[in-house]
Amino acid sequence: MGTYPAWLPTISIGRESTWGDVSGLYGGGLIPSGGPKGLPLTEMPDFNSGVSTIESNKYHGTSFVRTDVSERMRGIKLPGTTLNFDVSTDIIQPFLMTFFQRDGSNALQGGASVYTKTYRAYTADPDLASKAAYMDPTTAGSSVPMSLFLVKKTGAASEGHILQGAIARQITISGTVNEPWKASVEMIAKTMATNRDYSSDVFTFNTDPPILFQDTKFEWATTETDMLAFSITINNNAVQKTYDNQTVQKIIYGKIQTTGSITLPWDGANTMLDAVSGAISSNIQRFEFGNSATAIDGGMETDRDFYILIPASLTGEYRETEIDGERCMEVGFEGVYDGTILSSNEGSIKIMCSDSLQYANS
């Protein structure tokens, strides 16, 4: 695992017991290896307060705006940020929790010495305003959303920035040769403040190694296939609602969409191109990504296994390209629900993580 510059681990992440309320922080097992904790980023994020100033020129006929005839109105605050980091099971799980939420079946935890967490598409409508942001993956139950807070060191201890009531709206997981898996997470939040006293926040993070591309296993229709790169983007189309306020009152979740691409080495006989062309008009394809043979075969018996299953439809978007002097082909796909590869309540993607931590209520 590479080392991070000293200025990078300046984000603290924790979970809230109530949406947008950091006075009742909830740590424990629901942030893997305890919480709050530091988030090892590969880029320093900007906490954008999302304030837009609307200006209406009340004087027409001039080619410039004059201060005495221009009206400025306060804007709407839609806080958010984008986080980029190397993927490991402990780092990405809090974001998966807030992305998928739960309806009693989409964040189940298996019971064993190694605990497997399963993240599935929701079938109910999570509502972050009317329900407590409380989640217990150990038992089934009704929709119980979870939210995070993010603290950023900026200047003096009393000048930290904080996003409250934050959830993931879009997650991209990607990998390429000779690199660790990468994640880019778009966060949206309820509020942002610039006067957070971060002196008591936790910014240290675990040193668990990220998933390396060289350990990646990819199966197309249960057949292991060589791969040069992949990218998977899932979006829950969540929307911040302000109604007749300047601040966010509710977050509404939308339909989960899964898209992506795989880059495969070219074979001289055009058989791969023929296979792709045939698959475009054929049945749903089974795409599986994992960080070990055990994970991709559904075993999930090893600490820090990571597994993604996508029932995919090829979009017809494929192109020839080149990576390190080798001719290859990039194939686009879209995750779909077909009722066979995944069961009726699992949607277009399923993600599984295993570790030695049993998530608990307290």
PyMOL commands that set and color helices and strands:
alter all, ss='L'
color gray80, all
select helices_A, chain A and resi 28-30+89-100+157-159+213-215+271-280+293-296
alter helices_A, ss='H'
color red, helices_A
select strands_A, chain A and resi 11-18+21-26+37-38+54-57+70-73+80-86+107-109+115-120+148-152+160-176+182-188+191-196+217-220+223-224+229-235+239-241+250-252+257-265+285-290+306-323+326-335+350-355
alter strands_A, ss='S'
color yellow, strands_A
deselect
rebuild
show_as cartoon
